[in-house]
Amino acid sequence: MNNIVLTGMPGAGKSTIGVLLAKVLGYKFIDADILIQNSQGMLLREIIAKYGDDGFLKIENDVNKGITDQHAVIATGGSAVYCTEAMEKYMAEAAKISPDHPVYLDRFLEGAVEVDLDALCDGEQVFVGGVLEHIEMAGIHSGDSACCTPPFALSEAVQAQLRAIARRLALRLGVVGLINIQFAIKDQVIYIIEANPRASRTVPFASKATGVPLAKVAARIMAGEKLADLGMPPDDRRLEHFSVKEAVMPFGRFPGADTVLGPEMKSTGEVMGIAGNFPAAFAKTQLAISYALPEGGTVFVSVCDRDKRAIVPIARDIARLGFRIVATGGTARTLRAAGVECEQVRKIHEGEGNVRDMIAAGDISLMINTPFGHATRADGYELRLEAVKHGVTHVTNLAGAQAMVAGMEMARANGLAVVALQDLPQWG
């Protein structure tokens, strides 16, 4: 055995475990973050501020591939190894450590749409109980992601494909009862993430949204009844309302916890919003989790490099609603270049009068901050903590920001009428 390499999400415990592991084995412990800081003579946040995300990744790659120590426990920075050369180096180390066992790699689909599908199968027929389109992009735990049924952006053709795949899969697996399938869709290509022949956490929501008691029907199927004899409605029928499920997060009760969502589930509950359109249904869920829908004031925007192009139309909508926009340097330049009026505000490490001071003073009504890997270790992390501390509504991904702004506009234009579950079509 030569080196042991630890990867994981920020805060997962790489450094804590690494120090203990190195002590037990008599190995050296190496923190890649410290090596990066030493190589530049700057803190991580200062490196990111100076060189941007892409520049930081290049520096990190150079540092990681340059580690030549033997018999060391190495804690990599961020949540993953982002660069090819560093990955090749660590893969070679893994092969030395365990030559007789395969190395499992996850390939992340950047910008993919995730979909949950709940279905019933009796061994002969399949009934699709709900197709739930996630609002956040793939990569966030399904328990933390908001979702909507019927889908608000998926084409009818894609939905038909998902139903067809579900039918083939459920029958081939010989499912009798419920099955949950998670999909990722990118560039019109459908990927199956996983299929679980059981009830999922989305079944109660899908049942309320569609009026079909999926768990009850599943029990009857498992007792020997057939779908053909139960008089089920068409599973591709058009619903006259949209239902949104949103996760309830415990961040206010855990000071210091980062609000950025990822593959680890953080939610402690969920709420449901129902309306005649998706933005209004989403807006209701935000009110239900005590997220204010600001009607005016100042919106702070700071996004990572990969999101700068996509933030422009969202910022235009924010400006059209009459909000003042303030942004950090890079984001401000992007918005101004696109013709969106905004003011530049100082980052936390740039001295007094910075955005943290504005949040503490109650001058910010909405914050949009998207991290990218290492950004969680920079100003963004401290900003999100301040937002939680002072009760500022904030979102950490562009899909959520887009839905939030659309919901704010809908609430302002038409109000949010009450829709009772009892008034929705019910089956059985």
C-alpha positions in Angstrom: 0.0 0.0 0.0 1.4 3.4 -1.0 -1.0 6.4 -0.6 -4.7 6.6 0.4 -6.7 9.3 -1.3 -9.9 10.7 0.3 -12.6 12.5 -1.7 -16.0 13.7 -0.6 -18.3 16.7 -0.3 -17.2 19.8 1.6 -17.7 19.2 5.3 -17.8 15.4 4.8 -14.9 14.8 7.2 -12.0 14.2 4.9 -9.5 16.1 7.0 -10.8 14.7 10.3 -10.8 11.1 9.1 -7.5 11.6 7.3 -5.6 12.8 10.3 -6.9 9.8 12.4 -6.2 7.3 9.6 -2.7 8.7 9.1 -2.0 8.4 12.8 -3.2 4.8 13.0 -1.2 3.7 9.9 1.9 5.8 10.7 1.4 7.7 7.5 1.9 11.4 6.6 -1.3 13.4 6.3 -1.5 15.8 3.3 -4.3 18.4 2.9 -4.4 19.4 -0.7 -6.1 22.7 0.2 -3.1 23.7 2.3 -0.7 22.9 -0.5 -2.8 25.0 -2.9 -2.7 28.0 -0.5 1.0 27.6 0.1 1.7 27.4 -3.6 0.1 30.8 -4.2 0.7 32.5 -0.9 -3.0 33.3 -0.6 -6.1 31.9 1.0 -8.5 29.8 -1.1 -11.1 32.5 -1.4 -8.4 35.0 -2.5 -7.2 32.6 -5.2 -10.7 32.1 -6.5 -11.3 35.9 -6.4 -8.1 36.6 -8.4 -8.2 33.7 -11.0 -11.8 32.7 -11.1 -13.1 29.1 -11.0 -11.3 27.9 -14.1 -8.0 29.4 -12.9 -8.4 27.8 -9.5 -9.1 24.4 -11.1 -5.8 24.7 -13.1 -3.9 25.5 -10.0 -5.5 22.7 -8.1 -4.7 20.2 -10.9 -1.1 21.3 -10.9 -0.8 20.8 -7.2 -2.6 17.4 -7.1 -0.6 15.9 -9.9 2.6 17.2 -8.3 2.2 15.3 -5.1 4.9 12.7 -5.0 4.9 11.7 -1.4 4.6 8.0 -0.5 2.8 6.4 2.4 0.5 9.4 2.8 -3.2 10.0 3.4 -4.2 12.7 1.0 -7.4 14.7 1.5 -8.4 16.3 -1.9 -10.1 19.7 -1.9 -13.7 20.4 -2.9 -16.1 17.6 -3.6 -14.4 15.8 -6.5 -11.3 15.6 -8.7 -12.1 18.0 -11.6 -9.1 17.7 -13.9 -8.0 14.8 -16.0 -4.3 14.7 -15.0 -5.1 14.6 -11.3 -7.7 12.0 -11.8 -5.3 9.8 -13.8 -2.7 10.2 -11.0 -5.2 9.2 -8.2 -6.5 6.3 -10.3 -3.0 4.9 -10.6 -2.6 5.2 -6.8 -6.0 3.3 -6.4 -4.8 0.5 -8.7 -1.7 0.1 -6.6 -3.6 -0.1 -3.4 -6.2 -2.6 -4.6 -5.1 -4.2 -7.8 -7.6 -7.1 -7.5 -10.7 -4.9 -7.0 -12.3 -2.6 -9.6 -12.5 1.2 -9.0 -16.0 2.6 -9.3 -16.3 6.0 -11.0 -19.3 8.2 -11.2 -19.7 10.4 -14.3 -21.7 13.5 -13.5 -24.1 14.8 -16.2 -23.7 18.6 -16.0 -27.0 20.4 -16.6 -29.2 17.3 -16.8 -32.9 17.4 -15.8 -33.9 14.8 -13.2 -37.3 13.0 -13.2 -39.0 10.8 -10.7 -41.6 8.3 -12.0 -43.9 6.2 -9.8 -45.7 3.3 -11.3 -47.9 0.3 -10.4 -47.4 -3.1 -12.0 -49.4 -6.3 -11.6 -47.1 -8.5 -13.7 -49.2 -7.9 -16.8 -50.0 -4.2 -17.0 -48.4 -1.0 -15.8 -50.0 2.1 -14.6 -47.9 5.2 -14.4 -49.0 7.1 -11.3 -47.0 10.2 -11.7 -44.1 11.8 -13.7 -42.4 14.3 -11.5 -40.0 16.8 -13.0 -37.3 18.1 -10.7 -36.8 21.9 -10.6 -33.1 21.8 -9.7 -30.7 20.1 -12.1 -29.5 16.5 -11.5 -26.9 16.1 -8.8 -29.1 17.2 -5.9 -30.5 14.4 -3.7 -34.1 13.6 -4.8 -35.3 14.2 -1.2 -33.9 17.8 -1.3 -35.0 18.7 -4.8 -38.4 20.4 -5.5 -40.4 18.7 -8.2 -43.6 19.3 -10.1 -46.3 17.1 -11.6 -47.4 17.3 -14.4 -44.0 18.2 -15.8 -43.7 22.0 -16.5 -41.1 21.8 -19.2 -40.8 18.2 -20.6 -42.4 17.7 -24.0 -45.2 15.3 -24.5 -42.9 13.1 -26.6 -40.3 12.8 -23.8 -43.1 12.0 -21.3 -44.4 9.3 -23.6 -40.8 7.8 -23.8 -40.5 7.8 -20.0 -43.8 6.0 -19.6 -42.8 3.4 -22.3 -39.5 2.8 -20.6 -41.2 2.4 -17.2 -43.6 -0.2 -18.6 -40.9 -2.3 -20.2 -38.7 -2.1 -17.1 -41.5 -2.9 -14.6 -42.6 -5.9 -16.6 -39.1 -7.2 -17.2 -38.3 -7.0 -13.5 -41.5 -8.8 -12.7 -42.7 -6.1 -10.3 -46.0 -6.7 -8.4 -46.8 -3.5 -6.6 -45.0 -0.1 -6.8 -41.8 0.8 -8.6 -40.0 4.1 -8.5 -37.6 5.0 -11.4 -35.3 8.0 -11.4 -34.2 9.4 -14.8 -31.7 12.0 -16.0 -32.4 13.8 -19.3 -29.6 15.7 -21.2 -29.6 16.8 -24.8 -32.8 14.7 -25.4 -31.0 11.5 -24.2 -32.8 9.7 -21.4 -30.6 8.0 -18.7 -31.9 5.6 -16.0 -30.3 6.5 -12.7 -31.9 3.8 -10.7 -35.1 1.7 -10.4 -36.5 0.6 -7.0 -39.4 -1.9 -6.8 -40.9 -0.3 -3.7 -42.8 2.7 -2.6 -40.8 5.9 -2.7 -41.0 9.1 -0.7 -42.8 10.7 -3.7 -45.8 8.3 -3.6 -47.9 10.3 -1.0 -47.3 13.5 -3.0 -48.1 11.9 -6.4 -51.3 10.3 -4.9 -52.5 13.7 -3.6 -51.6 15.4 -6.9 -53.3 12.9 -9.2 -56.2 11.7 -6.9 -55.1 8.1 -7.3 -54.2 6.4 -3.9 -51.1 4.5 -5.2 -50.3 2.7 -2.0 -53.9 1.5 -1.6 -53.9 0.2 -5.2 -50.5 -1.4 -4.7 -51.8 -3.3 -1.7 -54.7 -4.6 -3.7 -52.4 -5.7 -6.5 -50.1 -7.5 -4.1 -53.2 -9.3 -2.7 -53.9 -10.7 -6.1 -56.1 -8.2 -7.9 -55.4 -6.9 -11.4 -55.2 -3.4 -12.8 -57.6 -4.3 -15.6 -60.3 -5.0 -13.0 -59.8 -1.9 -10.9 -61.1 0.7 -13.4 -58.0 2.9 -13.3 -58.1 6.2 -15.1 -55.8 6.8 -18.2 -52.3 7.4 -16.8 -51.6 10.0 -19.6 -54.7 12.1 -18.8 -54.2 15.8 -18.7 -54.5 17.3 -15.2 -56.0 20.8 -14.9 -53.6 21.8 -12.1 -49.9 21.8 -11.2 -48.6 20.4 -7.9 -45.2 21.2 -6.5 -43.4 19.4 -3.7 -40.7 21.4 -1.9 -38.3 20.2 0.8 -38.1 21.7 4.3 -34.6 22.4 5.4 -33.3 22.6 9.0 -30.6 25.2 8.4 -32.0 27.7 10.8 -31.5 25.2 13.6 -27.9 24.2 12.7 -25.7 27.3 12.7 -22.7 26.9 10.4 -24.4 24.4 8.1 -24.0 25.2 4.4 -27.2 25.7 2.5 -25.8 24.4 -0.8 -27.7 21.3 -1.9 -25.8 18.2 -3.1 -26.0 14.4 -3.2 -26.4 14.1 0.6 -30.0 14.5 1.8 -30.4 17.4 4.3 -34.2 17.9 4.3 -36.4 17.1 7.3 -39.8 17.4 5.7 -41.8 18.6 2.7 -44.7 20.9 1.7 -47.0 20.9 -1.3 -48.4 23.8 -3.4 -51.3 23.5 -5.8 -52.3 26.0 -8.5 -53.4 26.4 -12.1 -49.9 27.0 -13.2 -46.4 26.0 -12.1 -45.0 29.4 -10.9 -48.0 30.0 -8.6 -47.8 26.4 -7.2 -44.0 26.9 -6.6 -44.7 30.3 -4.9 -47.1 28.6 -2.5 -44.4 26.1 -1.4 -42.0 28.9 -0.6 -44.5 30.6 1.6 -45.2 27.3 3.3 -41.6 26.9 4.2 -41.5 30.5 5.5 -39.5 31.8 2.6 -40.8 35.4 2.0 -41.6 36.4 -1.6 -40.1 39.9 -1.6 -42.2 42.5 -3.4 -39.4 45.1 -3.6 -36.0 46.1 -2.3 -32.5 45.0 -3.3 -31.5 41.7 -4.8 -27.9 40.5 -4.4 -26.5 38.4 -7.2 -23.2 36.5 -7.3 -22.8 33.5 -9.5 -20.0 31.2 -10.5 -18.4 31.5 -14.0 -20.4 28.7 -15.5 -23.7 30.4 -14.6 -22.9 34.0 -15.7 -24.5 33.7 -19.2 -27.6 32.0 -17.8 -28.1 34.6 -15.0 -28.8 37.4 -17.5 -32.4 36.6 -18.4 -33.2 36.0 -14.7 -31.7 39.4 -13.8 -33.7 41.1 -16.5 -36.9 39.7 -15.0 -35.8 40.9 -11.6 -35.1 44.4 -12.9 -38.5 44.4 -14.7 -40.2 43.7 -11.4 -38.7 46.9 -10.1 -35.9 45.5 -7.9 -32.6 47.2 -7.4 -29.8 44.7 -8.3 -26.3 44.7 -6.6 -23.6 42.2 -7.7 -20.0 41.2 -7.1 -17.4 42.3 -9.6 -17.5 39.5 -12.2 -21.3 39.1 -12.1 -21.8 42.9 -12.3 -19.6 43.1 -15.4 -21.6 40.3 -17.1 -25.0 42.0 -16.3 -23.8 45.4 -17.4 -22.5 44.0 -20.6 -25.9 42.5 -21.3 -27.6 45.8 -20.6 -28.9 45.0 -17.1 -28.6 47.8 -14.6 -26.8 46.9 -11.4 -24.4 48.3 -8.8 -21.2 46.6 -7.9 -20.8 45.7 -4.2 -17.7 44.6 -2.3 -17.0 41.0 -1.4 -16.6 40.1 2.2 -12.8 40.1 2.1 -12.7 43.5 0.4 -13.3 45.5 3.5 -16.1 47.5 5.2 -19.3 48.3 3.4 -19.4 44.8 1.8 -22.4 42.6 1.1 -22.3 40.9 4.5 -22.7 44.3 6.1 -25.7 45.0 3.8 -27.3 41.6 4.8 -26.8 42.4 8.5 -28.3 45.8 8.0 -31.5 44.4 6.4 -30.7 46.0 3.0 -31.0 42.7 1.0 -34.4 41.1 0.4 -33.3 38.3 -1.9 -29.9 36.6 -2.5 -28.9 34.5 -5.5 -25.6 32.8 -5.0 -24.4 29.8 -7.0 -21.2 28.0 -5.9 -19.1 25.8 -8.0 -17.0 23.2 -6.2 -14.5 25.2 -4.3 -16.6 28.3 -4.0 -18.2 26.9 -0.9 -14.9 27.6 0.8 -14.9 31.3 -0.3 -17.1 34.3 0.3 -20.2 32.3 -0.8 -20.2 30.1 2.3 -20.1 33.0 4.7 -22.8 34.9 2.7 -25.1 31.9 2.9 -24.6 31.7 6.6 -25.4 35.4 7.0 -28.6 34.9 4.9 -29.8 32.1 7.2 -28.9 34.1 10.3 -30.8 37.2 9.2 -33.7 35.4 7.5 -32.9 36.5 4.0 -34.6 34.5 1.2 -31.8 33.0 -0.9 -31.4 30.4 -3.6 -28.2 28.5 -4.6 -29.0 27.3 -8.1 -30.3 29.0 -11.2 -33.3 26.7 -11.8 -34.5 27.6 -8.3 -33.8 31.2 -8.9 -35.8 31.2 -12.1 -38.8 29.5 -10.4 -38.6 31.9 -7.5 -38.7 35.0 -9.7 -41.5 33.5 -11.8 -43.4 32.8 -8.6 -42.9 36.3 -7.3 -44.2 37.7 -10.5 -47.3 35.5 -10.4 -48.0 36.3 -6.8 -47.8 40.0 -7.6 -50.0 39.8 -10.7 -52.8 37.5 -9.7 -52.4 36.7 -6.1 -52.4 33.1 -4.9 -55.9 31.5 -4.6 -56.6 28.7 -2.2 -57.0 25.2 -3.8 -58.3 22.5 -1.5 -57.3 18.8 -2.1 -60.9 17.9 -1.6 -61.8 20.0 -4.7 -59.5 18.0 -7.0 -60.7 15.0 -9.0 -60.4 11.8 -6.8 -60.4 8.2 -7.9 -61.4 5.2 -5.9 
